Amino acid sequence: MDFDHSPRARDYAARLQAFMDAHVLPNEAEFERQVAGAAHGEFALPPLLAELQAKARAERLWNLFLPDPEHGAGLTNVDYAPLCEIMGRVYWAPEVFNCNAPDTGNMELLHDYGSEQQKSRWLAPLLRAEIRSAYCMTEPDVASSDATNIATSIVRDGDCYVINGRKWWTTNALHPNLGILIVMGRSNPDAPPHAQQSQILVEPDAPGVTIVRRLPVFGYHEAPNGHAEVRFENVRVPASNLILGEGRGFEIAQGRLGPGRIHHCMRSIGAAERALELMCRRLIERRAFGKTLAEQSAWEQRVAECRQAIDTSRLYVYRTAWLMDTAGNKAARSEIAGIKVTVPRMLQFVVDTAIQAFGGAGVTDDFGLAGMYARARTMRIVDGPDEVHNRTIARLEFRKYLPPKAPRG
């Protein structure tokens, strides 16, 4: 395994870190001030975000996630990992560089599976951050961890498709610049289970599309993106909005979710490093019972455990990235599932430990740890819950030891 980063990746990392130090980290408080109105329903685009995006694009720190060198940085997964980690230290930083979920996954989906018309109409403005996108998969009425349960219907009617159903946890649904929804639903109910679903592009202002309600995460509205429940009632869209073809929904989903999952994990390592840094600084500064908290043996043990957990997770992610680069996403199925369980659990543990070090201050918004904990806990459900990923890993392990199937005939 070769985890060495290319000279291009090292150059990007140095320039990205310099940008974060100069423009993002000093503006954390200002960003929070500008989005504070979200608690009262005001999902306006923070002026700071647009200003920083313009600077990032001018410095060619843009679309770093996309392996296509024509539209992105053209980096491998291994090379992108340290960049993602740097951005992950501040939860809103990825959007500064047009590297934020769910837009990255949606851009990759359109890049890999979209028609030329679809790319021209929606991918091009997404790559320029002129619009944002949302991915509508999870539903409130079924266990969406089993995607075969998805009940939203996509029915052909002449030169259109008609969509009916409810979705929720639709990230970006409240973004002021939302320009397109990607909806997964059942178009072929009589086909085999994994050939029943399709994915289709729906404009948010189409008649019959309704934002039912905002969905806070542990009380956080996560502006300017936000999450929402969305209802589709007899929504008619042109047949040309269907992506790839009827019954190809699962194929598209698997292609989208692999990179998306590893990107989540890469960013989570950056967040964990930030939490550990905050914790160590706090422990060095605070005194109790005649010495600093850092000198208390209990905290020595906890900090050591956090460092071990972060470094172990990073190596797991790097191995997965290397395997995706060298053997393909399918060959890395077990590893992708494994990091999606391991890394969010690690982040939750590190942030929880940091909160304990801060005491009462840790559960306020003063140091960002409470929001970080909410995102860490949620990450164990996003893009598939732990149980589903563990099921995948176990089945792949069992397969190694099953007797070979007898030849047919």
Summary of the structure (lengths in Angstrom):
residues: 409
radius of gyration: 21.9
end to end distance: 41.7
largest distance: 80.5
contacts: 1376
relative contact order: 0.10
helix: 55%
strand: 15%
